[in-house]
Amino acid sequence: MNKLGITPLIAASQNGHLDMVQMLLAKGADVNVASSAYGVTALTQASGAGHLDVVQVLLAKGAHVNAAENDGGTSLFLASQQGHYEVVQALLAKGADVNVKTTHGETALIAACYKRHLDVVQALLKNGADVNVKASNGATALIQASQNGYLDGVQALLNNGADANMADIEGATPLILASQNGYTDVVQALLTKGPDVNGKASNGATALMMASYTGHRDVVQTLLAKGADVNAKMNDGNTALSVAIAGGHADIKDILTQAGAKP
């Protein structure tokens, strides 16, 4: 064991040395010992690194499948975050808690959506992942997927009951974030589930305002076609038209004006 509390078994597991892991276990190594510094275990390290064969051996020897590191990250969270689908499946088969949270309130599903691991997302949803759980910053899996333009993830989440109107701590909804970043396909997918097209963030910004400010013409047209209020105002009095002008987007200014925007 080194000064961080990393045992030979933890080190061998992290590096995928199956023969060494088996030898250490045969010699009586504690399969569940955690490092003193970070709380890592042989299973969390093998899972995060994607060493399926090592994970299987550790589980067979009684490794605690839901043991968490000091930051709350379990083996399932770490494997999901890194997209190790087969490891995720092995952990789920052994009863891994699909909804356990890290100290930041993140779940395996939120992490998998952020990193765009569709097969993992689907596996977690199939095994009961809470699709609407919020992290400490208010982000849901749908918010993460939407703001990153992850269409496949957005569709999978929506098909499993994700709430398209849930907002983060700043009041931003998936629609607002996808619009701001110009992801027209994600905006269209979200709109099929009937979110409030005129929903406002804490500062009063709507999806139309954010798309206008950032110059995303296709998104602006999509939102207007769905009934976005062209004259809605932010808390400071700005409108979609005023922010489009401020951003130097003459084409969007023309679109908004034709849609009835008032100067």
N, C-alpha and C positions, 0 to 999 in steps of 0.2 A: 504493500500500500504506500502511495506517495503522500506528500504533504497535503494534497487536496482530497485525500481519501479515496483515490482511484485504485481499486484493487486489480490484481492481475485478471480476474474474470471480467471485470468491467472493461478493461483495456482490450482484452482479447475479443470480447463481444462487439465492441465499437469498431474494431478493425476486421471483423468477419473471419477470424481464425477458428474455424469450426473444430479442428482437431484439438487445439489448445483448450477451447471451451469444454469439450467433452472430457479431456484429461483432468482439468481443474475440478470439474463437477464430480468426477469419479474419486478425486482426492478429498472431497468434502467441502469444497468452496461453497459459501453461502450464496445461493442464487438471488437472494433478495436484499443483500447488503447495499446501502446507498452511500455515495460519497459524502464526506462531511462538508465540502465546499458548496456544491450545487445540487445535491440530492439525486444525482443521476444513478441509475441502476444498470445492470447488464442488459435488461430488457429494453429500457428506454433508449439506450445507446444503439443497440442492435436494430431496433425498430426505426429510429431516425435515419440510420445509415442504410436501411433496406436489406439487411442480411437475413433473408427468409429462413435459411437452414438453421442459423443460430437462434433466431426467434423461436422456431419450432422446438428446438432442443430445450431452451430455457423454459418455455411454457410446459413442456412435458415433465420438467423437473420441479414444477410448482412455483414458477415466477408469478408474482402478483400482477395480474394483467392491468389493474387500475392504479398501480403505484404511480405517484406523480413526483416530478422534480420540484425544486424549490419555487419555480415560477408557475407551478401548476400544470405544466405540460406532461401529459401521460404518453405512454407508448403509442396509443391510437392517434393522439393529436400530432405527435412528431412524424409518424408515418404518413398521416393524411397531408400534412403540410408539405412534405417532400414528394408526395405522389407515389408512394410505394404501395400499389394496389394489392398485391398478393400478401404483403405483411398486414395491411388493413383487414383483409379477409380472414387471415389467421387469428388476429386479435379479436375480431368480432365473433368468430366462432367459439372463442374461449370466454365470451361474456364481457368484453370491453364495454365500458359505459360510453355510449355514443354522445351523450350530452354533458359530460363533465366540462367545467370551465377552467381556463388558466386564471392567473391572478389578474389578468387584464379583461377577464370576462369572455375571452374567445373560446369557441368550440372547434372541434375538428372540422365541422362543416364550413364554418366561416373561414378557417385557414385553407381548406381545400379550394374554396371558391376564389379566394384571393390569389392563389397560385395556379388556378385554371386546370385543376385535375378532375376532368369530367367523370372518369370511371370511379374515382374515389367518391366524388359527390354523389353519384348514383347509388353506390354501395351504402353510404351513410344514410341517405334518404330511405333506402329500402329497409334499413335496420332501425328506423325510428328516430332519426335525427330531428330535433325541434327546428323547423324551418324558419321560425320567427324569433328565435332567441336573439337578444341584443348583447353586444360586447359593452365594455365600460364606456366607450366613446359613442355608444348608441348605434353602431353599425350592425346591421343584420347581414346574413349571407347574401341576400338580394341586393342590398346597398353596395356591398363589396363588388359583386359581379357586375352590377349596373355601371358603377363609376369607372370600372376598368374595361368596359366594352365586351364583357364575356358573355356573348349571346347564348351559347349552348348551356352555360350555367344558369343564366336568367330563365331560359325556357324550362329547364329541369326544375328549378325552384318554384316557378309559377305553376307548373303542372302538379306540384305537390303542396299547394296551398299557401305559398308565400304571400304575405300581405304587401301589396304594391304601394300602400299609403303610409307604411311605417317610416318614421324619420329618425335621423341621427340627432345628436345633442344640439346641433345647430339648426334643427328643423328641416334639414334637407332630405327630400324623399329620393327614392331611386330614379324617378322621372326627372327631377331637377338635376341630379348629378349626371345622368346619362345625357341630358340635353346640353348641359354646360360643356361636356367633353366631346360633343358632336357625334355620338353613337346613334345614328339614325335607326339602324336595325334594332337596337335595344329599345329605343324610344317606341318604335312601332310595336314591339313585343309587349312592352309594359302597357301600352294603351289598349291592347286587346282585353286586358283584365279590369278595365274601368277605373283606373286611378283618377284622383281629382286633378284634372289638367290645369286647374288654377290654384292648386295648393301652394302655400307660401312657406318659405323658410323663416327663421326667426327675424331676419332683416327685411322681410316682406318680399323677397325675390321669388318670382315664379320661374317655371321651366322656360317659358317664352323669353323672359327677361335675360336669363343666363345664356340661352342659345343666341339671342340677339347681340349680347355683349361680346361673346366669344366668336361671333361671325359664322355660325353654322346654318347656312341657308336652308339646306334640306330639312333640318330639324325644325326650323322656324315654320316652314311651310306645312310640315306634318302636324305641328301643334295647332296652327291656325285652322287647319282642316278639321281638327277635333274640338274646335270651339274655344280655344285659348282666348282669354280676355286681352285684347290688344292694348287697352288703356288702363290696365291694372297698375297700381302704384306701389313702389317700395316704401319703406318707413320714412326714407328721406325725400320722397316725392318723385324720384326718378321713375321713368316708364321704360318699356321695351324700346320705344323710339329714341328716347334720350340717351340710353346706354349704347344703342347701335350707332348713333351719331358720334358719341364720345369715343367709340372704338374705331371709327373711321370706316364703317361698313355701309357704303352707299347703296349696295344692292339690297341689303336687308332693310335699310331705311325706306327704299321704294316699295318693297313688299308690304311693310307695316303700314305705310301711308295708304296704299291701295286697299288694305284691309280695314281702314277706318281709323288709324292711329291719329290722335290729335296732338298738334305741336304744343 
